Amino acid sequence: MAGTFVSHGWIALAITILGLLFAFYALAKGLQWLGEKGMAKRSKIAPPDRHAAKSTLFILWTLLPPTWLYCEHIFLYRAFGKSNCFDSFAHAQWIVATGWLATLVALAFVYFGREILGKD
Protein backbone atom coordinates (compact mmCIF):
# COMPACT_ATOMS: atom_id res chain seq x y z
CA MET A 1 0.00 0.00 0.00
CA ALA A 2 2.95 2.32 0.43
CA GLY A 3 3.25 2.57 -3.37
CA THR A 4 -0.21 4.13 -3.69
CA PHE A 5 0.78 7.26 -1.77
CA VAL A 6 2.73 10.30 -2.97
CA SER A 7 4.10 10.78 0.54
CA HIS A 8 3.39 9.45 4.03
CA GLY A 9 3.01 5.90 2.69
CA TRP A 10 5.27 4.75 5.48
CA ILE A 11 2.43 5.49 7.92
CA ALA A 12 0.18 2.97 6.19
CA LEU A 13 2.98 0.43 6.05
CA ALA A 14 3.86 0.88 9.73
CA ILE A 15 0.23 0.55 10.85
CA THR A 16 -0.20 -2.55 8.68
CA ILE A 17 2.87 -4.18 10.23
CA LEU A 18 1.64 -3.29 13.73
CA GLY A 19 -1.75 -4.77 12.87
CA LEU A 20 -0.17 -8.02 11.74
CA LEU A 21 1.90 -8.20 14.91
CA PHE A 22 -1.22 -7.58 17.00
CA ALA A 23 -3.07 -10.36 15.13
CA PHE A 24 -0.25 -12.82 15.80
CA TYR A 25 -0.13 -11.75 19.45
CA ALA A 26 -3.90 -12.13 19.91
CA LEU A 27 -3.90 -15.58 18.29
CA ALA A 28 -0.85 -16.69 20.27
CA LYS A 29 -2.44 -15.59 23.54
CA GLY A 30 -5.62 -17.45 22.63
CA LEU A 31 -3.67 -20.65 21.96
CA GLN A 32 -1.73 -20.16 25.20
CA TRP A 33 -4.98 -19.80 27.13
CA LEU A 34 -6.36 -22.94 25.49
CA GLY A 35 -3.24 -24.78 26.67
CA GLU A 36 -3.68 -23.43 30.20
CA LYS A 37 -7.25 -24.63 30.25
CA GLY A 38 -6.24 -28.09 29.04
CA MET A 39 -3.45 -28.37 31.60
CA ALA A 40 -5.79 -27.24 34.38
CA LYS A 41 -8.34 -29.85 33.31
CA ARG A 42 -5.70 -32.62 33.32
CA SER A 43 -4.41 -31.45 36.72
CA LYS A 44 -7.96 -31.25 38.06
CA ILE A 45 -7.52 -27.64 39.19
CA ALA A 46 -9.58 -24.61 38.31
CA PRO A 47 -8.29 -22.81 35.20
CA PRO A 48 -7.44 -19.12 35.53
CA ASP A 49 -10.25 -16.77 34.55
CA ARG A 50 -9.13 -15.11 31.32
CA HIS A 51 -12.55 -13.84 30.22
CA ALA A 52 -11.71 -10.16 30.78
CA ALA A 53 -8.43 -10.40 28.88
CA LYS A 54 -10.09 -12.33 26.03
CA SER A 55 -12.89 -9.79 25.83
CA THR A 56 -10.46 -6.86 25.81
CA LEU A 57 -8.34 -8.30 23.01
CA PHE A 58 -11.43 -9.29 21.04
CA ILE A 59 -13.00 -5.83 21.37
CA LEU A 60 -9.72 -4.17 20.33
CA TRP A 61 -9.45 -6.47 17.32
CA THR A 62 -13.10 -5.79 16.44
CA LEU A 63 -12.81 -2.00 16.56
CA LEU A 64 -9.26 -0.94 15.67
CA PRO A 65 -8.75 -2.43 12.17
CA PRO A 66 -11.98 -1.06 10.65
CA THR A 67 -11.29 2.28 12.29
CA TRP A 68 -7.84 2.32 10.71
CA LEU A 69 -9.22 1.33 7.29
CA TYR A 70 -11.74 4.15 7.49
CA CYS A 71 -9.13 6.73 8.55
CA GLU A 72 -6.70 5.53 5.91
CA HIS A 73 -9.35 5.83 3.21
CA ILE A 74 -10.88 9.14 4.28
CA PHE A 75 -7.89 11.05 5.61
CA LEU A 76 -4.63 9.52 4.42
CA TYR A 77 -5.49 8.47 0.86
CA ARG A 78 -7.49 11.61 0.03
CA ALA A 79 -4.64 13.81 1.18
CA PHE A 80 -1.60 11.86 -0.04
CA GLY A 81 -2.86 9.15 -2.39
CA LYS A 82 -1.97 8.86 -6.06
CA SER A 83 -5.20 9.35 -8.01
CA ASN A 84 -4.25 6.79 -10.67
CA CYS A 85 -3.69 4.12 -7.97
CA PHE A 86 -7.13 4.20 -6.39
CA ASP A 87 -8.11 0.77 -7.75
CA SER A 88 -4.96 -0.78 -6.29
CA PHE A 89 -5.59 0.98 -3.00
CA ALA A 90 -9.23 -0.15 -2.87
CA HIS A 91 -8.22 -3.74 -3.72
CA ALA A 92 -5.57 -3.72 -0.99
CA GLN A 93 -8.13 -2.46 1.52
CA TRP A 94 -10.53 -5.22 0.46
CA ILE A 95 -7.80 -7.84 1.02
CA VAL A 96 -6.98 -6.39 4.44
CA ALA A 97 -10.68 -6.27 5.41
CA THR A 98 -11.12 -9.90 4.37
CA GLY A 99 -8.08 -10.92 6.43
CA TRP A 100 -9.41 -8.92 9.37
CA LEU A 101 -12.77 -10.71 9.20
CA ALA A 102 -11.11 -14.12 8.96
CA THR A 103 -8.93 -13.32 11.96
CA LEU A 104 -11.98 -12.03 13.85
CA VAL A 105 -13.81 -15.32 13.27
CA ALA A 106 -10.73 -17.32 14.28
CA LEU A 107 -10.35 -15.27 17.46
CA ALA A 108 -14.04 -15.70 18.28
CA PHE A 109 -13.73 -19.47 18.13
CA VAL A 110 -10.35 -19.66 19.88
CA TYR A 111 -11.46 -17.32 22.67
CA PHE A 112 -15.14 -18.16 23.02
CA GLY A 113 -15.62 -21.40 21.09
CA ARG A 114 -16.78 -23.44 24.05
CA GLU A 115 -19.33 -20.78 24.99
CA ILE A 116 -20.51 -20.47 21.37
CA LEU A 117 -20.96 -24.25 21.08
CA GLY A 118 -22.57 -24.44 24.54
CA LYS A 119 -19.94 -26.76 26.04
CA ASP A 120 -18.92 -24.54 28.92
Secondary structure, 3 states (H helix, E strand, C coil): CHHHECCCHHHHHHHHHHHHHHHHHHHHHHHHHHHHHHHHHHHCCCCCCCHHHHHHHHHHHHHHHHHHHHHHHHHHHHHHECHHHHHHHHHHHHHHHHHHHHHHHHHHHHHHHHHHHCCC
